[in-house]
Amino acid sequence: MAAVLLACDMNQPPSSASLAIVNARVWTGDSARPWAEAIAINGDTIVAVGSSAEVRKLGAERVVDAKGGMVTPGFIDSHVHFVTGGFRLSSVQLRDAKTPEEFVRRIREFAATVPAGTWITGGDWDHEQWGGALPERSWLDSITPEHPVWVNRLDGHMALANSAALTAANVSAATRDVEGGAIVRANGQPTGILKDNAQALVDRAVPEVPEVLQDRALDTAMTYVASNGVTSVHNMGSWWELGIFERARAANRLRTRIYAAVPLATWERLRDTVQARGTGDEWLRIGALKGFVDGSLGSHTAAMLEPFTDAPNDRGLFVNTPDDLYAWTSGADKAGLHVMIHAIGDRAIRTLLDTYERVATENGPRDRRFRMEHAQHIAPADMPRFGALGVIASMQPYHAIDDGRWADRVIGPERAKGTYAFHSLINSGATLAFGSDWFVAPPTPLEGIYAAVTRRTLDDRNPGGWVPEQKITVEEALRAYTMGSAVASFEETRKGSLVRGKLADLVLIDRDLTTIAPEAIRDASITMTVVGGRVVFERE
């Protein structure tokens, strides 16, 4: 009955509107009508997409003249660490520290602003900025004697602890290595660098953050992504973060729609939770599980079929065993849950594709939409398997122009041809869902579109594009940030395109990205962001 009433209502002309945008280049994402001039919203729903004259007749309470600007569906960031990103905005900033001296200076200056005993976390440093030498605790001990320091590399797969942090965590020369991780040592002593699973040794010593600061981090994150045109996120997180989201939803504070994943190993808990209370609503949804096969290329923990070019005795590592990944994936899939797993190295990617194929064969046909997070370094033989198996490639284009500065040195130019292979994956028939991996990279879809279209590395040493055959068009990139990500969360009937009856999530950009030079895309800016008909960001 509800479906019949909705169909009848959709056939009736709209009678009113609360917000209208006219004189725009509206990219609808709808293949039946890809372009329009104007859009009208009433409440939280799109009520009209058409000409400016048609939309003006509705007499909207507010009419925005786009002056030729571009309107697109709201960007859906398919891979974030949302609360962590919010915390990072108020932590020490190390991402662009270009020398060890600058790295040390920033930590020293930040330490002077917080009370003794305060843990200094975050940072997001990148040792490639100064040539690749890993930082050590000796750099920090003399400047932070009263502050435990635990600052991570920007990919989150390794971090540096000073001696105060190691002492607090009881990590010493006698501490055994951790399966799926590494404690980097020199002359038998920890240098302060811990990789992947070994990071848990220090993580567990970090004090819990008070609820008021948790809520503030979420609010900060929502404000920041709104300014960048992001209306929905897929959070790769924990039950602890889900609790923060649930608290905000109960208080009606959410301004960003959230699809919240929890750890894959906890699939039975999620199964029971969904059975008890369902999957949520259009603001906060559950039902997804995030797992890991391997680490990252920058930390030399990505699992590779052949050794790293710059480390001939190293092929990376598995964070979890293939047997565990299969058991968790199979159980979760039987329970009707949504599985999404991180795989970066070509060995990890092949292992995950094999796992997905086995589970799908054993459990039988259903609309499961298995996702591979990152899918960064694909062996040529595995490229067509994404389309054939229906595995969604959840990828982060900014990583291509970041990693492209140094990846050839780590894996060589031949293997690099399968890195961030957007074009080849589209040709395989795979669905691309774009995101940022924030905090690892900025949650800025315009930069992501620029990266996917130009593949010009951040150092501008590849003006024609790094692995240029993997460039895609602006519209292909837009689709990956909108409908592709909506499909990747089973929400394509409610969001991802600008069609009458869908949720009023949209973005106004100051210029048409499809008509300007690709190099100018990074200079575009978000003018307005609307979520559920509500303006959540507007540039003065």
Stockholm file with secondary structure:
# STOCKHOLM 1.0

chainA/1-540         MAAVLLACDMNQPPSSASLAIVNARVWTGDSARPWAEAIAINGDTIVAVGSSAEVRKLGAERVVDAKGGMVTPGFIDSHVHFVTGGFRLSSVQLRDAKTPEEFVRRIREFAATVPAGTWITGGDWDHEQWGGALPERSWLDSITPEHPVWVNRLDGHMALANSAALTAANVSAATRDVEGGAIVRANGQPTGILKDNAQALVDRAVPEVPEVLQDRALDTAMTYVASNGVTSVHNMGSWWELGIFERARAANRLRTRIYAAVPLATWERLRDTVQARGTGDEWLRIGALKGFVDGSLGSHTAAMLEPFTDAPNDRGLFVNTPDDLYAWTSGADKAGLHVMIHAIGDRAIRTLLDTYERVATENGPRDRRFRMEHAQHIAPADMPRFGALGVIASMQPYHAIDDGRWADRVIGPERAKGTYAFHSLINSGATLAFGSDWFVAPPTPLEGIYAAVTRRTLDDRNPGGWVPEQKITVEEALRAYTMGSAVASFEETRKGSLVRGKLADLVLIDRDLTTIAPEAIRDASITMTVVGGRVVFERE
#=GR chainA/1-540 SS CHHHHHHHHHTSCCCCCSEEEESCEEECCCTTSCEESEEEEETTEEEEEECHHHHHTTCCSEEEECTTCEEEECEEEEEECHHHHHHHTTSEECTTCCSHHHHHHHHHHHHTTSCTTCCEEEEEECGGGGTSCCCCGGGTTTTCTTSCEEEEETTSSEEEECHHHHHHTTCCTTCCCCTTEEEEEETTEEEEEEEEGGGHHHHTTSCCCCHHHHHHHHHHHHHHHHTTTEEEEEEECCHHHHHHHHHHHHTTCCCSEEEEEEEGGGHHHHHHHHHHHCSBCSSEEEEEEEEESBCCTTTTCSCCSSCBTTBTTCCCCBSSCHHHHHHHHHHHHHTTCEEEEEECSHHHHHHHHHHHHHHHHHHCCCCCCCEEEECCBCCGGGHHHHHHHTCEEEECHHHHHHHTTTHHHHHHHHHHTTBTCHHHHHHTTCCEEECCCBTSSCCCHHHHHHHHHHCCCTTSCCTTCSSGGGCCCHHHHHHHHTHHHHHTTTCTTTSSSCCTTSBCCEEEESSCTTTSCGGGGGGCCEEEEEETTEEEEECC
#=GC SS_cons         CHHHHHHHHHTSCCCCCSEEEESCEEECCCTTSCEESEEEEETTEEEEEECHHHHHTTCCSEEEECTTCEEEECEEEEEECHHHHHHHTTSEECTTCCSHHHHHHHHHHHHTTSCTTCCEEEEEECGGGGTSCCCCGGGTTTTCTTSCEEEEETTSSEEEECHHHHHHTTCCTTCCCCTTEEEEEETTEEEEEEEEGGGHHHHTTSCCCCHHHHHHHHHHHHHHHHTTTEEEEEEECCHHHHHHHHHHHHTTCCCSEEEEEEEGGGHHHHHHHHHHHCSBCSSEEEEEEEEESBCCTTTTCSCCSSCBTTBTTCCCCBSSCHHHHHHHHHHHHHTTCEEEEEECSHHHHHHHHHHHHHHHHHHCCCCCCCEEEECCBCCGGGHHHHHHHTCEEEECHHHHHHHTTTHHHHHHHHHHTTBTCHHHHHHTTCCEEECCCBTSSCCCHHHHHHHHHHCCCTTSCCTTCSSGGGCCCHHHHHHHHTHHHHHTTTCTTTSSSCCTTSBCCEEEESSCTTTSCGGGGGGCCEEEEEETTEEEEECC
//
